[in-house]
Amino acid sequence: AAGVIQSPRHLIKEKRETATLKCYPIPRHDTVYWYQQGPGQDPQFLISFYEKMQSDKGSIPDRFSAQQFSDYHSELNMSSLELGDSALYFCASSLGGLAFTDTQYFGPGTRLTVL
Amino acid sequence: AQTVTQSQPEMSVQEAETVTLSCTYDTSENNYYLFWYKQPPSRQMILVIRQEAYKQQNATENRFSVNFQKAAKSFSLKISDSQLGDTAMYFCAFMGVNYGGATNKLIFGTGTLLAVQP
């Protein structure tokens, strides 16, 4: 079965640079979530989208922005990168619908290292 | 705000034995969903099992089963016939239900690192 695709899988950036992470949800899934997992930590919710509209927002820095496109893929844009942004970034997708209770399936993650 | 607590940072089990991972949560909601996700050394987040709070029957998936105690707000994972491939970090996660039209985020516990010994 098709899974969530994330690209790139690894990314190395310098401080103050920008990064763009991409997520391609499972076919027919219309809801995308972004999570950040720091070293030795549990994943933390950043932001979510349903039908190309932002739905919910967590502890996402103002330096980060994201959007969902007409084909339901999503991009997380990160500017003015800081050392503390080094983490594993997960995208998860699910079916929307009533009350958004569908299971979230995770992609393999993008490992971002900021030097 | 909902919280998820996993009080066992690390556990070890012999191959073919049974192990139980603990998880407690705090919520004032009546309808919600609970999950166990597995994160092996590859760091992929893999769904293990899902439990709907409105269901009294405990969920099972092959060698994995849960003991869901709603009144006690407890959600433990039992792994039977442990295999070397079960070595991973296991995260318990809570998902509330937002009837206001927004999506429902996952709230994770801090994880339990399980090592299956040969």
Interface residues (C-beta under 8 A of the other chain):
Chain A: T31 Y33 Y35 Q41 D42 P43 Q44 F45 S48 Y50 S55 D56 G58 L88 F90 A92 G96 A99 F100 T101 T103 Q104 Y105 F106 P108 G109 R111
Chain B: Y33 F35 Y37 S42 R43 Q44 M45 I46 L47 R50 F91 M95 V97 N98 Y99 G101 A102 T103 N104 K105 L106 I107 F108 G109 T110 G111
